[in-house]
Every structure is written in C-alpha cells, then in structure tokens.
Amino acid sequence: MTGDTSQTSNTGNRRELVENILGNLLSAGVISSVAIILIGLVLLFIQHPEYLGGELRADQITATGEGYPHHPMAVVKGAFRLEAPAVIMLGLLLLISTPVLRVITSIAAFALQRDWIFSAITTIVLLILIVAFWLGKA
C-alpha cells in the first residue's frame, strides 16, 4: 500500500509542478507583452508629440497605410529600429502567442506524464489554433 501512496504523491507533485510552470508561463507572457506595449506607447508619443495635444482624430492615428507593419518579420525589424508601431505590434503578437505556448507546453507535459489521451486532445487544440490563425490570414 505504501507504494501506491508514494506513486499517487509523485503524480500529484508532477501535476502541481506542471500547473506552476503553465501559470508562470502565462503570467510572464502577459506581463512582458504589457511592458512591451507600454514601451511602444511611450515611443509613439516621443516620436509623435503632436498626438499629445493636437486635434487629431483616432482614425488619423490608426490609419492603416503608414508605418504599421503587416508581417511578422516587418514587426521584428521595426522593433529593432525602435519604431513605435512595430514595438506595439510586437507586444500584441507576444500576447497572442502566450496561450499558444501554453498549449505547446501542455502537450509536452502530458507526453512526459505518458497521459496520451490528454496529449492527443491538446494536440487537436493546437491544430485548431493553427488552422484558425491560417484562415484568419485569408
């Protein structure tokens, strides 16, 4: 009977560890993305001081043509050049990718625990996310 108790205890410890890792991943992703977005906003107002006191309308600030990167590589390149819209977009991409990273980490955790049913279910969830992102581009 002691063997069963220690095995149950180990399983409980592993699950708690996995839950802590997943929780920390989500927290770090959200906090990092908010920090990056705030840095982008500060850069935006430094690079465009007219946004602070002028009579600009929201559609002028968010017009789609100028300066807003539309592809991930453009976001990364623009962020390295400290272009405010690219930095803001980088923060948003990080925020969007955080739950996806959680799903990927969950797949690995379930596989390590040899929980094949949950591994399969979580893999299906990941495939649905990938298809949704892909269809969203069309």
N, C-alpha and C positions, 0 to 999 in steps of 0.2 A: 503494500500500500504506500510506503514512503516513496517508491519510485514514481508512482502516479502523481503524487503531490508535487514532487520536485519538477516533473515534466510539465504539469499544469502551471507551476510557478514560473518556469522558464518561458513558456508560451506567453503568459501574462506580461512578463518583463519585456519580451520582444515586441509585443503589441504596443506596450506603453512607450518603448523606445521609438518605434515607427511613428506613433502618433505625435510624439515630441518633435521628431525630425520634420514631419509634414507640417506641423503647426509653425515651427521655426522658419521653414521654407516660405510659407505663406506670409508670415509677418515680415521677414526680410524683404521679400519681393514687393509688398505693398509699401513699406517704409522707404525702400530705395527708390521706387517709382515716384512716390510723392516728393521726395527730396530732389530728384532729377527734374520733375515738372516745375517745382518752385524755383530751382536754379534757372530753368528756361524762362520762366516768367520775369525774373529779375533781369536776365539778359535782354529780354524783349523790351522792357521799359528803359534799360540803359541804351540800347541800340536805337530805340524809337521814343525819345522823350515826348514827342508830340502826342503820344497815346495817353499821357497822363492828364493833360489839361485842355486838350483841343475839343472841338465839336465833332469828333469822329463818330460815325455810326458803327455798330457791330459788324455789319456786312462789309465795311471798308477794311476792318482789321482782319476779318476771317475770309476775305476773298480768295478763291481757290487758285488763281493763276500764279501769283508771285511768291517765291520764296518758300513755299511749303513742299517738302519732299514727299514724293508719292511712292517710292520704292525703298525697301529696307537698306540697300547699300547707300542710297542718297541720304537716308537718315543718319547712318553711321558717319559718312564723310562730312555731312553738315555739322554733326555734333562735335567731331574732332576740330572743326573750324570755329566752334562756339557760335554757330548760327542759332539764334533763339528758337525759331520754329522747329528746327531739327532736334534740338535738345528736348523740347516739349514732346515731340513725337516719339523720341527715344524712351522717355518716361512712360508714355502711353503704351508703347509696344512692350515694355517690361511689365507693366500692369496687366496687359492682356496675356502675356506668356506665362505669368506666375501660376495660374491654375493648370495650365498645360504641363508645366514642370512638375506640379504636384501629382498629376495623373501618371506621368512617366516614372516618378519616384515610387508611386504606389505599385505600379507593375513590378518594378524591381524588388520591392519589399515583399510582395505576395509570392513572387517566384522564389526568393530566398527562404521563405517560410514553407515552401512547397504547397502553397494553397492555390492549386491550379484552377479551381473554379473562379475564384476572385481575380486571379491573373488574367483569365480569359475575358471575364466581364469588363475589367478595367482596360484591357486591350481594345475591346469593342468600343468603349467610351472614347479612347484615344483616336481610333479610326473615325468615329463620328465627328469629333472635333476637327480632325484634319480635313475631312470631306466638307464640313461646314465652312472652314476657312477658305478652302479651294473654291467652293461655289460662291462664296462671298466676293471673290475677285471678279467673277464673270459679269 
